[in-house]
């Protein structure tokens, strides 16, 4: 009998976006956002995490963030643009994660706040050092990433199942 595999989930909040009266789904990145997104990609590449699957919200700002971050990775993961990640509640985000195939070892979600922060906080039953209070004090700024590990199936992901092992943002 083999041990349950350790999996990682990386939560990336989109880079800084323009504020406008236009449709929220169509908001593009600001100049700062276009600078920060590749930096986030470099951080992810430097972490040694190579996602097997990236699930990206269909909003313009998340798609632009991913387009600028992914060239920094050593290999491009399979990418699925997922409508349900836009304006997703915590329960909806967990439901999306629960549908991921167990062939996926490392998963990257590119989404929005408050969902990315809520998901990281909810899954983090444990955390290394001061990562959880630091993440919660920061409010999970644009381009921030949280990395959580857990054992078992994606279907078993629920509150408190993970360990927060990294939290990063480009301006922290």
Steps between C-alpha positions, in 0.01 A plus 500: 500500500651833396478825691261772388673743262588850617341760277547874469253770418627844400256789523590803289299819520497692171738794460391863555208591273348825375192637674234621265127520446534231235388143553703358793575180307675705228736706721862487368823516698667827594865571412594379851299183443682435172832536688399288801354200312834383352661550842237264643582250227871522585425444870294192416775367272758562774288312753551179305126445462402397149120487490343212311183702446413871510138600546455866408198724537365627169523868605733713287726586797556135596563391142751787454671412829540139388616598151779712654595254777506170310803578274710514818426134584727217386203335329147609425238303690173395343275805540124505534309828502225447755193728513419385852815662643367849423324642809514153660404453862713287731262207456511533121882507504516185712251332264723583200807360680306185597443429127872493413630164379727313739752476216579865586769537764540878505211734420510874433187714534508853355211695644365791698457631850330449732492141374875428479559632851195321640607170342858525628380588849235226505730223377789593733445276800873547568763747388875530508646770727301827483358445150131490593493824704724667240265395219196615694657837589587561134144451377638287211605785267502488121754254353530325839539124521429247770631144480331227701579130526270214595484125466222306337262551213382832358151376590606510867593871499303677770547752780820445700645224280812690388824643627596851386864461396558828312346842462647757265410832345713722275470808720547343843 
